[in-house]
Amino acid sequence: MEGFPQISREGEQSSDSAYVFSIERKKERASAVNGALSPQQKCGKSIAGCFALLFGAVIPHGGLLSNSFSLASASLGAGVITLPWAFHACGILMGTLYLVLMTVFTVYTITILGYVMEKTGYRAFEQMSRGTLGKGADYLMAAVMGTSCFGAAVAYVIAVGSLITPIAQHSTATPEFFKLKKGIRLLVCLVWLLGMLPLVIPKEVNTLRYFSAVGVGFVVYFVILVVIHACQNGLPKRSEVQIVSTGNIGMEGLGTFVFAYLCHAVAFQVYFEMKARSTTQLLLSATLSMTVCSVLYWLVGVFGYMEFGREVKESVLYMFDPVGEPLMMVAYVGLIIKLCVSYALNMIPCRNTLYYIIGWDINNISYWKHIVCVTLVSTIVLVAGLFVPRISTAFDLAGALCGGFIGFIYPALIYMYSGGWTLKRVGWFQYIMTYTSLFVGVICVVFGTGATIYSTFG
């Protein structure tokens, strides 16, 4: 295409999850040529096939519902457990306003990425950054994406600790050692060793997409339980609810809201897997998915805040007694599964970013190098997760600093520099919205990151 460097349209997608799926499609075709599959491939394909048939019957692949589900599943995750605290930090009115604004801007920035994909055919953020913004922009994008994934992975480890803590402390059968902080850290290490690390080691983890869908079901189940729990207790702390919070804490919660909507990398996969590929279809999918996510976020944030008030902790999981409430225990176990799978899926772009910067090819790298690399990175994540004092610190930094770039600044700049971007061609609405997205991204990066650093070290 004129005006753009000709970068391969399939592969070279580095830190995008779509890169992994492209590799898998290539290997499947190569295996078909060779006429044989390895035992691991046969096992993975049989498991994936069962889930694919099940989900394909309910939600046809490449359709509106399937695309919406992909975007929603990328957004819904561990961030939901910090939203009651985020509403406490910002206030009910500001929290609701943040949700509305994030929904609008997320839908818009995903849509303008669709315009650029339609125009250029680029399949990943790095390709698109290099093709539109020039050489070097792809490395900056890779660094931002890698930092975001690293911060999210640290938050997942902390979230596992917030799941284990109430279970250990409320159970009468728990030895005293495991009720202490060092005992909780040991249990987190065991979950990491047995549930997280093994899922990171394989190069091909396409099957995990379906287990992630099951994990999303547990997230929705948890939100429903939070609402029911609050209503059964009569919303006891509703008199403590603030409409608007002022000061540093009001800005500190901004990063949590931004993090809860980070699904832009998945937009590439969604667009290129559509049956009838169009930006309008992407717009509808983003609108439906982000609206559903916003409703769930508002429910868990508002009802969790009204039940616990100023006492709400940064992870609402600390506030429940899963041992005394069997239904809540089911949600906790399901969330642990969701966190393990999300951790593995999140480490894909993190490892690919590292490989992209080093110059390694995931197809050709020897397996022992791959294992050493991902184990080393995962160990660093574990250590950080054990000693970072607050889960909101990880979420706020990943959301404000990296989310400001990924969700606002980069989409706006990419659209502006994709060619033919003038007021006459795009119209007043897109012209204003694009500049506003850029401005909001700068606010998130500067003020959101500054507030988080001040609250942590100030």
C-alpha positions as CSV (number, residue, x, y, z in Angstrom):
1,M,0.0,0.0,0.0
2,E,1.3,3.4,-1.0
3,G,2.7,5.4,1.9
4,F,3.3,2.4,4.2
5,P,6.3,0.0,4.4
6,Q,5.4,-3.5,3.4
7,I,5.5,-5.4,6.6
8,S,4.5,-9.1,6.6
9,R,0.7,-9.3,7.2
10,E,1.0,-12.6,9.0
11,G,3.5,-13.2,11.8
12,E,5.9,-10.5,13.1
13,Q,3.2,-9.6,15.7
14,S,5.6,-9.8,18.6
15,S,3.9,-9.0,21.8
16,D,0.3,-9.3,20.6
17,S,-1.7,-12.3,21.5
18,A,-2.7,-12.5,17.9
19,Y,1.0,-13.4,17.2
20,V,0.6,-16.6,19.1
21,F,-2.5,-17.6,17.1
22,S,-0.7,-16.9,13.8
23,I,2.2,-19.1,14.8
24,E,-0.2,-21.9,15.7
25,R,-2.0,-21.7,12.4
26,K,1.4,-21.9,10.6
27,K,2.4,-24.9,12.6
28,E,-0.9,-26.6,12.0
29,R,-0.5,-26.2,8.3
30,A,3.1,-27.5,8.5
31,S,2.0,-30.5,10.5
32,A,-0.7,-31.2,7.9
33,V,2.0,-31.2,5.2
34,N,4.2,-33.6,7.2
35,G,1.2,-35.8,7.9
36,A,1.8,-36.2,11.6
37,L,1.0,-34.5,14.9
38,S,3.0,-34.8,18.1
39,P,1.2,-36.3,21.2
40,Q,1.0,-32.8,22.8
41,Q,-0.5,-31.4,19.7
42,K,-3.1,-34.2,19.5
43,C,-4.0,-33.7,23.1
44,G,-4.2,-30.0,22.8
45,K,-6.2,-30.1,19.6
46,S,-8.7,-32.7,21.1
47,I,-9.3,-30.5,24.2
48,A,-9.5,-27.4,22.1
49,G,-11.8,-29.1,19.7
50,C,-14.3,-30.1,22.4
51,F,-14.5,-26.5,23.7
52,A,-14.5,-25.1,20.2
53,L,-17.6,-27.2,19.3
54,L,-19.4,-26.2,22.5
55,F,-18.7,-22.5,22.2
56,G,-19.1,-22.5,18.5
57,A,-22.6,-23.9,18.8
58,V,-23.7,-21.2,21.3
59,I,-21.5,-18.3,20.0
60,P,-20.6,-18.7,16.3
61,H,-17.0,-17.9,15.6
62,G,-16.3,-14.6,14.0
63,G,-19.8,-13.2,14.6
64,L,-20.9,-10.2,16.7
65,L,-21.4,-12.2,19.9
66,S,-18.1,-14.1,19.5
67,N,-16.2,-10.8,18.9
68,S,-17.9,-9.1,21.8
69,F,-17.1,-12.0,24.1
70,S,-13.4,-11.9,23.1
71,L,-13.2,-8.2,24.0
72,A,-15.1,-8.7,27.2
73,S,-13.1,-11.6,28.4
74,A,-9.9,-9.6,27.8
75,S,-11.2,-6.8,30.0
76,L,-13.0,-8.8,32.8
77,G,-10.4,-10.1,35.2
78,A,-8.6,-9.4,38.4
79,G,-9.3,-5.6,38.1
80,V,-12.9,-6.3,39.2
81,I,-11.7,-7.0,42.8
82,T,-10.3,-3.5,43.3
83,L,-13.3,-1.6,42.0
84,P,-15.1,-1.2,45.4
85,W,-11.9,0.5,46.6
86,A,-11.7,2.5,43.4
87,F,-15.2,3.8,44.0
88,H,-14.3,4.7,47.6
89,A,-11.2,6.5,46.3
90,C,-13.0,8.5,43.7
91,G,-16.6,8.7,45.0
92,I,-19.8,7.3,43.6
93,L,-20.4,10.1,41.1
94,M,-16.8,10.3,39.8
95,G,-16.5,6.5,39.7
96,T,-19.6,6.3,37.6
97,L,-18.4,9.2,35.4
98,Y,-15.0,7.4,34.9
99,L,-16.9,4.2,33.8
100,V,-19.0,6.1,31.3
101,L,-15.9,8.0,29.9
102,M,-13.8,4.9,29.7
103,T,-16.6,3.0,27.9
104,V,-16.9,5.8,25.3
105,F,-13.2,6.3,24.8
106,T,-12.4,2.6,24.7
107,V,-15.1,2.0,22.0
108,Y,-13.8,5.0,20.0
109,T,-10.1,4.1,20.2
110,I,-10.8,0.5,19.2
111,T,-12.8,1.8,16.3
112,I,-10.1,4.1,15.0
113,L,-7.6,1.2,15.3
114,G,-10.1,-0.7,13.1
115,Y,-9.9,2.2,10.5
116,V,-6.1,1.9,10.4
117,M,-6.3,-1.9,10.2
118,E,-8.7,-1.6,7.3
119,K,-6.4,0.9,5.6
120,T,-3.0,-0.7,6.2
121,G,-3.6,-4.4,7.0
122,Y,-1.3,-4.3,10.0
123,R,-2.1,-7.0,12.5
124,A,-0.3,-5.9,15.7
125,F,0.5,-2.7,17.7
126,E,4.2,-3.0,16.9
127,Q,3.6,-3.3,13.1
128,M,1.2,-0.5,13.2
129,S,3.5,1.8,15.3
130,R,6.5,1.2,13.0
131,G,4.4,1.6,9.8
132,T,2.7,4.8,10.9
133,L,5.0,6.5,13.4
134,G,8.3,5.4,12.0
135,K,11.3,3.3,13.0
136,G,11.8,3.1,16.8
137,A,8.1,3.6,17.6
138,D,7.7,-0.2,17.6
139,Y,10.3,-0.7,20.3
140,L,8.7,1.9,22.5
141,M,5.3,0.3,21.9
142,A,6.9,-3.1,22.8
143,A,8.4,-1.7,25.9
144,V,5.1,-0.2,27.0
145,M,3.2,-3.4,26.3
146,G,5.8,-5.4,28.1
147,T,5.7,-3.1,31.1
148,S,1.9,-3.2,31.2
149,C,1.9,-7.0,31.1
150,F,4.6,-7.3,33.7
151,G,2.6,-5.0,36.1
152,A,-0.6,-6.9,35.4
153,A,1.2,-10.2,36.2
154,V,2.5,-8.8,39.5
155,A,-1.1,-7.8,40.3
156,Y,-2.3,-11.3,39.6
157,V,0.2,-12.8,42.0
158,I,-0.9,-10.3,44.7
159,A,-4.6,-11.1,43.9
160,V,-3.8,-14.8,44.6
161,G,-2.6,-13.8,48.0
162,S,-5.8,-11.8,48.6
163,L,-7.8,-14.9,47.7
164,I,-5.8,-17.3,50.0
165,T,-5.6,-15.0,53.0
166,P,-9.3,-15.0,54.0
167,I,-9.5,-18.8,53.4
168,A,-6.5,-19.5,55.6
169,Q,-7.5,-17.1,58.3
170,H,-11.1,-18.1,58.6
171,S,-10.5,-21.9,58.6
172,T,-10.1,-23.5,62.0
173,A,-8.1,-26.3,60.4
174,T,-5.4,-24.0,59.1
175,P,-2.1,-24.3,61.0
176,E,-1.0,-21.0,62.7
177,F,2.0,-20.7,60.4
178,F,-0.2,-20.4,57.3
179,K,-2.2,-17.6,58.9
180,L,1.0,-15.5,59.2
181,K,2.3,-13.3,56.3
182,K,5.2,-15.6,55.6
183,G,2.9,-18.6,55.6
184,I,0.6,-16.9,53.1
185,R,3.6,-16.1,50.9
186,L,4.6,-19.8,50.9
187,L,1.0,-20.7,49.8
188,V,1.2,-18.1,47.0
189,C,4.5,-19.6,45.9
190,L,2.9,-23.1,45.8
191,V,0.0,-21.8,43.6
192,W,2.6,-20.0,41.4
193,L,4.7,-23.2,41.1
194,L,1.8,-25.6,40.5
195,G,-0.8,-23.5,38.8
196,M,0.9,-20.5,37.1
197,L,4.4,-21.5,36.0
198,P,3.4,-24.7,34.2
199,L,1.0,-22.8,32.1
200,V,3.6,-20.3,31.0
201,I,6.2,-22.8,29.8
202,P,4.5,-24.2,26.7
203,K,5.0,-22.1,23.6
204,E,1.5,-22.9,22.3
205,V,-1.3,-22.0,24.8
206,N,-4.2,-21.6,22.4
207,T,-6.3,-24.0,24.5
208,L,-6.2,-21.6,27.4
209,R,-8.6,-19.3,25.6
210,Y,-11.4,-21.6,26.3
211,F,-10.6,-22.1,30.0
212,S,-10.3,-18.3,30.2
213,A,-14.0,-18.2,29.0
214,V,-14.9,-20.4,32.0
215,G,-12.9,-18.1,34.2
216,V,-15.0,-15.1,33.0
217,G,-18.1,-17.0,34.0
218,F,-16.7,-17.2,37.6
219,V,-16.0,-13.4,37.5
220,V,-19.7,-12.8,36.6
221,Y,-20.7,-15.2,39.3
222,F,-18.6,-13.3,41.8
223,V,-20.1,-10.0,40.8
224,I,-23.6,-11.4,41.3
225,L,-22.7,-12.8,44.7
226,V,-21.3,-9.3,45.8
227,V,-24.6,-7.7,44.9
228,I,-26.7,-10.4,46.7
229,H,-24.4,-10.2,49.8
230,A,-24.7,-6.5,50.0
231,C,-28.5,-6.5,49.7
232,Q,-28.9,-9.3,52.2
233,N,-26.9,-7.2,54.7
234,G,-29.0,-4.1,53.9
235,L,-26.2,-2.0,52.5
236,P,-25.0,-1.1,56.0
237,K,-22.4,1.5,55.1
238,R,-24.4,3.5,52.5
239,S,-24.3,6.5,54.9
240,E,-20.5,6.6,54.6
241,V,-20.6,6.8,50.8
242,Q,-19.0,9.9,49.3
243,I,-20.3,11.4,46.1
244,V,-16.9,13.0,45.0
245,S,-13.5,12.5,46.7
246,T,-10.9,15.2,46.6
247,G,-7.2,15.3,46.9
248,N,-4.6,12.8,45.8
249,I,-6.7,9.7,46.5
250,G,-9.3,10.9,43.9
251,M,-6.7,10.7,41.2
252,E,-5.1,7.5,42.5
253,G,-8.2,5.5,41.6
254,L,-8.1,6.6,38.0
255,G,-5.5,4.0,37.0
256,T,-7.7,1.2,38.3
257,F,-10.5,2.2,35.9
258,V,-8.1,2.5,33.0
259,F,-6.7,-0.9,33.7
260,A,-10.2,-2.5,33.8
261,Y,-10.7,-1.5,30.1
262,L,-7.4,-2.5,28.5
263,C,-8.4,-4.9,25.7
264,H,-7.0,-3.0,22.7
265,A,-4.4,-5.7,21.8
266,V,-7.2,-8.2,21.3
267,A,-8.9,-5.9,18.8
268,F,-6.5,-7.0,16.2
269,Q,-7.3,-10.6,16.6
270,V,-11.1,-9.8,16.7
271,Y,-10.9,-7.8,13.5
272,F,-9.0,-10.3,11.4
273,E,-11.1,-13.2,12.5
274,M,-14.4,-11.6,11.5
275,K,-16.5,-13.5,9.0
276,A,-17.5,-10.2,7.4
277,R,-14.6,-8.0,8.2
278,S,-15.6,-4.3,8.7
279,T,-15.0,-1.4,11.1
280,T,-18.7,-1.1,11.8
281,Q,-18.7,-4.7,13.1
282,L,-15.8,-3.9,15.3
283,L,-17.6,-0.8,16.6
284,L,-20.7,-2.8,17.4
285,S,-18.6,-5.5,19.1
286,A,-16.7,-3.0,21.2
287,T,-19.9,-1.2,22.2
288,L,-21.7,-4.3,23.3
289,S,-18.7,-5.8,25.2
290,M,-17.7,-2.5,27.0
291,T,-21.3,-1.8,27.9
292,V,-21.7,-5.2,29.6
293,C,-18.3,-4.8,31.4
294,S,-19.3,-1.3,32.6
295,V,-22.6,-2.7,34.1
296,L,-20.7,-5.4,35.9
297,Y,-18.0,-3.0,37.1
298,W,-20.6,-0.5,38.4
299,L,-22.5,-3.3,40.2
300,V,-19.5,-4.7,42.0
301,G,-18.0,-1.2,42.7
302,V,-21.1,0.5,44.0
303,F,-22.6,-2.5,46.0
304,G,-19.2,-3.4,47.4
305,Y,-18.6,0.2,48.5
306,M,-22.1,0.5,50.0
307,E,-21.6,-2.7,52.1
308,F,-18.1,-2.0,53.5
309,G,-17.9,1.8,53.2
310,R,-14.6,3.4,54.4
311,E,-13.4,0.0,55.7
312,V,-13.2,-1.5,52.2
313,K,-9.8,-2.8,51.4
314,E,-7.9,-2.5,48.1
315,S,-9.0,-6.1,47.3
316,V,-12.6,-6.7,48.2
317,L,-11.7,-10.4,48.6
318,Y,-10.3,-9.6,52.1
319,M,-13.8,-8.5,53.2
320,F,-15.6,-11.9,52.9
321,D,-15.6,-15.2,54.8
322,P,-15.4,-17.9,52.1
323,V,-15.1,-20.6,54.7
324,G,-18.4,-19.7,56.3
325,E,-20.2,-19.0,53.0
326,P,-19.9,-22.0,50.6
327,L,-21.2,-20.0,47.6
328,M,-18.5,-17.5,48.1
329,M,-15.9,-20.3,48.4
330,V,-16.9,-21.5,44.9
331,A,-16.3,-18.0,43.6
332,Y,-12.9,-17.9,45.3
333,V,-11.8,-21.2,43.8
334,G,-13.1,-20.1,40.4
335,L,-11.2,-16.8,40.7
336,I,-8.0,-18.7,41.5
337,I,-8.4,-20.7,38.3
338,K,-9.1,-17.5,36.4
339,L,-6.0,-15.8,37.8
340,C,-3.8,-18.7,36.8
341,V,-5.1,-18.8,33.3
342,S,-5.0,-15.0,33.0
343,Y,-1.4,-15.0,34.3
344,A,-0.4,-17.4,31.6
345,L,-2.2,-15.5,28.8
346,N,-0.8,-12.2,30.1
347,M,2.8,-13.6,30.0
348,I,2.5,-14.3,26.3
349,P,2.9,-10.6,25.2
350,C,5.4,-10.1,28.0
351,R,7.7,-12.8,26.8
352,N,7.2,-11.9,23.2
353,T,8.1,-8.3,23.9
354,L,11.4,-9.5,25.4
355,Y,12.0,-11.8,22.4
356,Y,11.2,-8.9,20.0
357,I,13.7,-6.6,21.7
358,I,16.4,-9.3,21.9
359,G,15.8,-10.4,18.3
360,W,14.6,-13.9,19.0
361,D,12.0,-15.7,16.9
362,I,9.5,-17.7,18.9
363,N,9.4,-20.3,16.1
364,N,13.1,-20.9,16.0
365,I,14.3,-20.4,19.6
366,S,15.5,-23.6,21.3
367,Y,13.1,-24.9,24.0
368,W,15.7,-24.7,26.8
369,K,16.3,-21.0,26.1
370,H,12.5,-20.4,26.1
371,I,12.1,-22.3,29.4
372,V,15.0,-20.4,31.1
373,C,13.7,-17.1,29.8
374,V,10.0,-17.5,30.9
375,T,11.0,-19.0,34.2
376,L,13.4,-16.1,35.0
377,V,10.7,-13.5,34.1
378,S,8.1,-15.4,36.0
379,T,10.3,-15.6,39.1
380,I,10.9,-11.9,39.0
381,V,7.2,-11.4,38.8
382,L,6.6,-13.7,41.8
383,V,9.2,-11.9,43.9
384,A,7.7,-8.5,43.0
385,G,4.2,-9.8,43.7
386,L,5.2,-11.1,47.2
387,F,6.7,-7.8,48.3
388,V,4.7,-5.1,46.6
389,P,2.6,-3.9,49.5
390,R,-0.6,-2.9,47.6
391,I,-2.4,-4.5,44.7
392,S,-3.7,-1.1,43.7
393,T,-0.1,0.1,43.2
394,A,0.4,-2.6,40.5
395,F,-3.0,-1.9,38.9
396,D,-2.7,1.9,39.1
397,L,0.8,2.0,37.6
398,A,-0.1,-0.5,34.8
399,G,-3.4,1.3,34.2
400,A,-2.3,4.9,34.4
401,L,1.2,4.7,32.9
402,C,0.9,1.9,30.3
403,G,-2.9,2.1,29.9
404,G,-2.6,5.8,29.1
405,F,-0.3,5.0,26.2
406,I,-2.0,1.8,24.9
407,G,-5.6,2.9,25.4
408,F,-5.4,6.6,24.4
409,I,-2.1,8.1,23.2
410,Y,-1.0,5.4,20.7
411,P,-4.4,4.9,19.0
412,A,-4.8,8.6,18.6
413,L,-1.3,9.2,17.2
414,I,-1.5,6.1,14.9
415,Y,-4.8,7.3,13.5
416,M,-3.5,10.8,12.9
417,Y,-0.4,9.6,11.1
418,S,-2.1,6.8,9.1
419,G,-2.5,9.1,6.2
420,G,-5.3,11.4,4.9
421,W,-6.2,12.5,8.4
422,T,-7.7,16.0,8.0
423,L,-10.6,17.8,9.3
424,K,-12.3,17.8,6.0
425,R,-12.0,14.0,5.6
426,V,-12.7,12.8,9.1
427,G,-15.2,15.4,10.2
428,W,-15.6,17.4,13.4
429,F,-16.6,14.5,15.6
430,Q,-13.6,12.3,14.9
431,Y,-11.3,15.3,14.8
432,I,-12.3,16.4,18.3
433,M,-12.5,12.9,19.8
434,T,-9.0,12.0,18.5
435,Y,-7.4,15.0,20.1
436,T,-9.5,14.5,23.2
437,S,-8.3,10.9,23.4
438,L,-4.7,12.1,23.2
439,F,-5.3,14.7,25.9
440,V,-7.0,12.2,28.2
441,G,-4.1,9.8,27.7
442,V,-1.6,12.5,28.8
443,I,-3.7,13.2,31.9
444,C,-3.7,9.5,32.8
445,V,0.0,9.1,32.4
446,V,1.0,12.3,34.2
447,F,-1.6,12.7,37.0
448,G,-2.6,9.0,37.5
449,T,1.0,7.9,37.6
450,G,2.1,10.8,39.8
451,A,-0.8,10.2,42.3
452,T,0.1,6.5,42.5
453,I,3.8,7.2,43.1
454,Y,3.0,9.8,45.7
455,S,0.6,7.6,47.6
456,T,3.2,4.7,47.6
457,F,6.4,6.5,48.4
458,G,5.2,9.9,49.6
